[in-house]
Amino acid sequence: MVTGVAVVVNDSVITLGEIESSVAPNAQIAYNSYGKDPKAYGEVLQKMHDQAIEIMIRRKLILHEFVSGGYLTNLLEAYVDDHIQDYIQKNDYGDRAVLIRSLRAKGQTYESFRREQREDLIIDVMTSQHSSNLRKILISPLKVEQYYQSHQNEFKMDDQVKLRMIVLPESSDSASDAAKELGEEILAKIDSGVPFAEMAQVNSSGPERAEGGDRGWVKRSFFRPELAQIAFGLKPGEHSGVIEVPGACYLMMVDEVKPAHIKPLSEVRGEIEGTLRTDESRRLQTLWIERLKRKAFISFY
């Protein structure tokens, strides 16, 4: 079964063992999630096999195109050797002998490792040549506007507040109302003119203490429901009273408010252009692979 032929691509073979080796790591993860549902697990596993086969077919097609297109040069072999030397240095192997020993411990030969590195380089270069440089792909303003209009949900911003918080956790060693009493003392000082941030630096618990309790911009989902209602009821510059919830007391101050809105096109134009360039690059890659498939011999067993 390990050496059984699964697919023939031109003059290359994809074996059952290669497919199983590719799928195995993710198959275990899938089993952990779907093992109790054989039908669902089988469907997920089949999808993994199909994806693995498709990736391997693409690799074989690209490698065949490289050879048949006459791209083979001595320069490539020198480049592969340089690439492996860089790999040795970046991964602290020291020299090739150490790398070889490491590969043997994993059950791999240096020759197979070098072949994999060579094939990866070929595929990267060929794919880059046939998907176009992202910077060279031109996206018209009309396409950007059309994408913006048809993907409004991607640019929706929920209500947000720029928030400071003072957190006073209850302690099992103190009286049950100790946190509330401390909160009332802090509130009185804030009302008398002491800056909220200063009181947070002295009294608050948590990593934001040093920043004066600054939590930055937060959405409603950041809070427990009872805290969210109070925070989003405050106007810029206003602070809450002492808020009691199980386990802690809070004081909150809102610096700024951003109501729910859709980001303007001017703010997201660059993001949209990047998305459309990536989509176009993928489209060009797909067309190229389809052309390779049409002129290739592919047989499944």
C-alpha positions as CSV (number, residue, x, y, z in Angstrom):
1,M,0.0,0.0,0.0
2,V,2.8,2.4,0.8
3,T,4.3,2.1,-2.7
4,G,1.0,1.7,-4.4
5,V,0.4,4.1,-7.3
6,A,-2.4,6.6,-6.7
7,V,-1.9,9.1,-9.5
8,V,0.4,9.3,-12.5
9,V,1.2,12.8,-13.7
10,N,3.1,12.8,-17.0
11,D,6.2,10.7,-16.2
12,S,5.9,11.1,-12.4
13,V,4.1,9.0,-9.8
14,I,2.3,9.9,-6.6
15,T,2.1,7.0,-4.2
16,L,-0.5,6.1,-1.6
17,G,2.3,6.4,1.0
18,E,3.1,10.0,0.0
19,I,-0.6,10.9,0.3
20,E,-1.0,9.3,3.7
21,S,2.2,10.9,5.0
22,S,1.0,14.3,3.9
23,V,-2.5,13.8,5.5
24,A,-1.4,12.0,8.7
25,P,-0.6,15.1,10.9
26,N,-3.9,16.8,10.2
27,A,-5.8,13.5,10.3
28,Q,-5.0,13.1,13.9
29,I,-6.3,16.6,14.7
30,A,-9.5,15.8,12.7
31,Y,-9.9,12.5,14.7
32,N,-9.7,14.4,18.0
33,S,-12.5,16.7,16.8
34,Y,-14.7,14.2,14.8
35,G,-13.7,10.8,16.0
36,K,-17.0,10.2,17.7
37,D,-18.9,10.9,14.5
38,P,-17.5,8.4,11.9
39,K,-19.5,10.0,9.0
40,A,-18.2,13.5,9.7
41,Y,-14.7,12.2,10.3
42,G,-14.8,10.3,7.0
43,E,-16.0,13.4,5.1
44,V,-13.2,15.6,6.6
45,L,-10.6,12.9,5.9
46,Q,-11.7,12.6,2.3
47,K,-11.5,16.3,1.9
48,M,-7.9,16.2,3.3
49,H,-7.0,13.5,0.8
50,D,-8.5,15.4,-2.1
51,Q,-6.6,18.6,-1.1
52,A,-3.3,16.7,-0.6
53,I,-3.6,15.0,-4.0
54,E,-4.4,18.3,-5.7
55,I,-1.3,20.0,-4.1
56,M,0.9,17.1,-5.2
57,I,-0.5,17.1,-8.8
58,R,0.3,20.8,-8.9
59,R,3.8,20.2,-7.8
60,K,4.3,17.5,-10.4
61,L,2.9,19.7,-13.2
62,I,5.1,22.7,-12.3
63,L,8.2,20.5,-12.0
64,H,7.5,18.9,-15.4
65,E,6.9,22.3,-16.9
66,F,10.3,23.5,-15.6
67,V,12.1,20.5,-17.2
68,S,10.2,20.5,-20.5
69,G,10.5,24.3,-20.8
70,G,14.3,23.9,-20.8
71,Y,14.9,25.9,-17.6
72,L,17.5,23.5,-16.2
73,T,20.8,25.2,-15.7
74,N,24.0,24.7,-13.7
75,L,23.1,28.0,-12.0
76,L,20.1,26.3,-10.4
77,E,22.3,23.7,-8.7
78,A,24.6,26.3,-7.3
79,Y,21.7,28.3,-6.1
80,V,20.3,25.2,-4.3
81,D,23.6,24.6,-2.6
82,D,23.7,28.3,-1.5
83,H,20.1,28.0,-0.2
84,I,21.0,24.9,1.8
85,Q,24.0,26.7,3.3
86,D,21.8,29.5,4.4
87,Y,19.4,27.0,5.8
88,I,22.2,25.4,7.8
89,Q,23.3,28.8,9.2
90,K,19.8,30.0,10.0
91,N,18.9,26.8,11.9
92,D,22.3,26.7,13.8
93,Y,23.4,23.4,12.4
94,G,27.0,24.6,12.1
95,D,27.9,22.6,9.0
96,R,26.5,20.1,6.6
97,A,27.7,17.1,8.7
98,V,25.5,18.2,11.6
99,L,22.6,18.6,9.3
100,I,23.1,15.1,7.8
101,R,23.1,13.6,11.3
102,S,19.9,15.5,12.2
103,L,18.2,14.3,9.0
104,R,19.3,10.7,9.7
105,A,17.7,10.9,13.2
106,K,14.5,11.7,11.4
107,G,14.8,8.9,8.9
108,Q,15.7,11.1,6.0
109,T,18.7,11.2,3.7
110,Y,20.6,14.3,2.7
111,E,19.9,13.5,-0.9
112,S,16.1,13.5,-0.4
113,F,16.3,16.7,1.7
114,R,18.3,18.4,-1.1
115,R,15.8,17.2,-3.7
116,E,12.9,18.6,-1.6
117,Q,14.7,22.0,-1.3
118,R,15.5,22.0,-5.0
119,E,11.9,21.3,-5.9
120,D,10.6,23.9,-3.5
121,L,12.8,26.5,-5.1
122,I,11.7,25.6,-8.6
123,I,8.0,25.8,-7.6
124,D,8.5,29.1,-5.9
125,V,10.2,30.6,-8.9
126,M,7.8,29.2,-11.5
127,T,4.8,30.2,-9.5
128,S,6.1,33.7,-9.0
129,Q,6.7,34.0,-12.8
130,H,3.1,32.9,-13.6
131,S,1.2,34.8,-11.0
132,S,2.6,38.2,-11.7
133,N,4.2,40.5,-9.2
134,L,1.6,41.9,-6.9
135,R,3.0,45.4,-7.3
136,K,2.6,45.2,-11.1
137,I,-1.1,44.2,-10.9
138,L,-3.2,47.3,-11.7
139,I,-6.5,47.6,-9.9
140,S,-8.9,50.2,-11.4
141,P,-10.7,52.7,-9.1
142,L,-14.0,51.3,-10.4
143,K,-13.2,47.8,-9.1
144,V,-12.2,49.2,-5.8
145,E,-15.6,51.0,-5.5
146,Q,-17.6,48.0,-6.6
147,Y,-15.8,45.8,-4.0
148,Y,-16.5,48.5,-1.3
149,Q,-20.2,48.7,-2.2
150,S,-20.7,44.9,-2.2
151,H,-18.7,44.2,1.0
152,Q,-20.0,46.8,3.4
153,N,-20.2,44.3,6.2
154,E,-16.4,43.9,6.1
155,F,-16.0,47.6,7.0
156,K,-18.6,47.9,9.7
157,M,-17.3,49.3,13.0
158,D,-19.3,48.6,16.2
159,D,-19.8,51.2,18.9
160,Q,-16.5,51.8,20.7
161,V,-15.3,53.8,23.7
162,K,-11.8,54.8,24.7
163,L,-11.8,53.7,28.3
164,R,-10.0,53.9,31.5
165,M,-10.8,51.5,34.4
166,I,-10.0,51.2,38.0
167,V,-10.3,47.6,39.1
168,L,-10.7,46.8,42.8
169,P,-10.9,43.0,43.3
170,E,-12.5,41.7,46.5
171,S,-10.2,39.9,48.8
172,S,-11.1,36.9,50.9
173,D,-8.9,38.3,53.7
174,S,-10.8,41.6,53.9
175,A,-14.3,42.6,54.9
176,S,-16.9,41.9,52.2
177,D,-17.4,45.6,51.5
178,A,-13.7,46.7,51.6
179,A,-13.5,47.0,47.9
180,K,-16.6,49.2,47.8
181,E,-15.4,51.4,50.6
182,L,-12.1,51.9,48.8
183,G,-14.0,52.7,45.6
184,E,-16.1,55.3,47.4
185,E,-12.9,57.0,48.7
186,I,-11.4,57.0,45.2
187,L,-14.6,58.4,43.7
188,A,-14.6,61.2,46.2
189,K,-11.0,62.2,45.3
190,I,-11.8,62.1,41.6
191,D,-14.9,64.3,42.2
192,S,-12.7,66.7,44.1
193,G,-10.4,67.1,41.1
194,V,-7.8,64.4,41.4
195,P,-7.2,63.0,37.8
196,F,-8.8,59.6,37.2
197,A,-5.5,58.3,35.6
198,E,-3.6,59.3,38.8
199,M,-6.0,57.3,41.0
200,A,-5.8,54.3,38.7
201,Q,-2.0,54.3,38.9
202,V,-2.1,54.2,42.6
203,N,-5.1,51.9,43.3
204,S,-6.1,49.8,40.3
205,S,-5.3,46.2,39.9
206,G,-4.1,44.7,36.5
207,P,-1.5,45.4,33.8
208,E,-3.1,48.7,32.8
209,R,-2.3,50.3,36.1
210,A,0.9,51.9,34.9
211,E,-1.0,53.5,32.0
212,G,-3.5,55.1,34.3
213,G,-6.0,52.3,33.7
214,D,-6.1,53.0,29.9
215,R,-7.8,50.1,28.1
216,G,-7.7,51.8,24.7
217,W,-10.6,51.4,22.3
218,V,-13.0,48.7,23.3
219,K,-16.3,47.3,22.0
220,R,-19.4,46.3,23.9
221,S,-18.3,42.6,23.7
222,F,-15.3,43.6,25.9
223,F,-17.5,44.0,28.9
224,R,-19.9,42.0,31.0
225,P,-23.4,43.1,30.1
226,E,-23.9,45.2,33.2
227,L,-20.6,47.0,32.7
228,A,-21.2,47.6,29.0
229,Q,-24.5,49.3,29.7
230,I,-22.8,51.8,32.0
231,A,-19.7,52.4,29.9
232,F,-21.7,53.1,26.7
233,G,-24.0,55.4,28.7
234,L,-21.1,57.7,29.6
235,K,-20.2,60.8,27.5
236,P,-16.6,61.8,26.8
237,G,-14.9,63.0,30.0
238,E,-17.6,61.4,32.3
239,H,-16.9,58.8,34.8
240,S,-19.1,56.2,36.5
241,G,-19.8,55.7,40.2
242,V,-18.6,52.6,42.0
243,I,-19.9,49.6,40.2
244,E,-20.3,46.4,42.2
245,V,-20.2,43.0,40.4
246,P,-19.4,39.6,41.9
247,G,-15.7,39.5,42.8
248,A,-14.8,43.1,42.2
249,C,-15.7,46.8,42.1
250,Y,-15.0,49.1,39.1
251,L,-14.8,52.7,38.3
252,M,-14.8,53.7,34.6
253,M,-14.1,56.8,32.7
254,V,-14.7,57.4,29.0
255,D,-12.2,59.6,27.1
256,E,-13.7,59.4,23.6
257,V,-16.7,57.7,21.9
258,K,-16.9,56.3,18.4
259,P,-20.5,55.4,17.3
260,A,-21.1,52.5,15.0
261,H,-20.3,53.3,11.5
262,I,-19.0,52.0,8.1
263,K,-15.4,53.0,7.4
264,P,-15.2,55.4,4.5
265,L,-13.7,54.3,1.2
266,S,-10.8,56.7,1.6
267,E,-9.8,54.8,4.8
268,V,-9.9,51.3,3.3
269,R,-8.9,51.9,-0.3
270,G,-5.4,50.5,0.2
271,E,-6.8,47.4,2.0
272,I,-9.2,46.7,-0.8
273,E,-6.5,47.2,-3.5
274,G,-4.3,44.6,-1.6
275,T,-7.2,42.1,-1.5
276,L,-8.0,42.5,-5.2
277,R,-4.3,42.2,-6.2
278,T,-4.0,39.0,-4.2
279,D,-7.3,37.6,-5.7
280,E,-6.0,38.5,-9.2
281,S,-2.6,36.8,-8.5
282,R,-4.5,33.6,-7.4
283,R,-6.7,33.8,-10.5
284,L,-3.6,33.9,-12.7
285,Q,-2.0,31.0,-10.9
286,T,-5.2,28.9,-11.3
287,L,-5.4,29.7,-15.0
288,W,-1.8,28.6,-15.4
289,I,-2.3,25.4,-13.5
290,E,-5.4,24.6,-15.6
291,R,-3.4,25.2,-18.8
292,L,-0.8,22.7,-17.5
293,K,-3.5,20.2,-16.7
294,R,-5.0,20.4,-20.2
295,K,-1.7,19.5,-21.9
296,A,-0.6,16.9,-19.3
297,F,-1.3,13.2,-18.9
298,I,-3.0,12.6,-15.5
299,S,-4.4,9.2,-14.5
300,F,-5.9,8.2,-11.2
301,Y,-5.8,4.7,-9.8
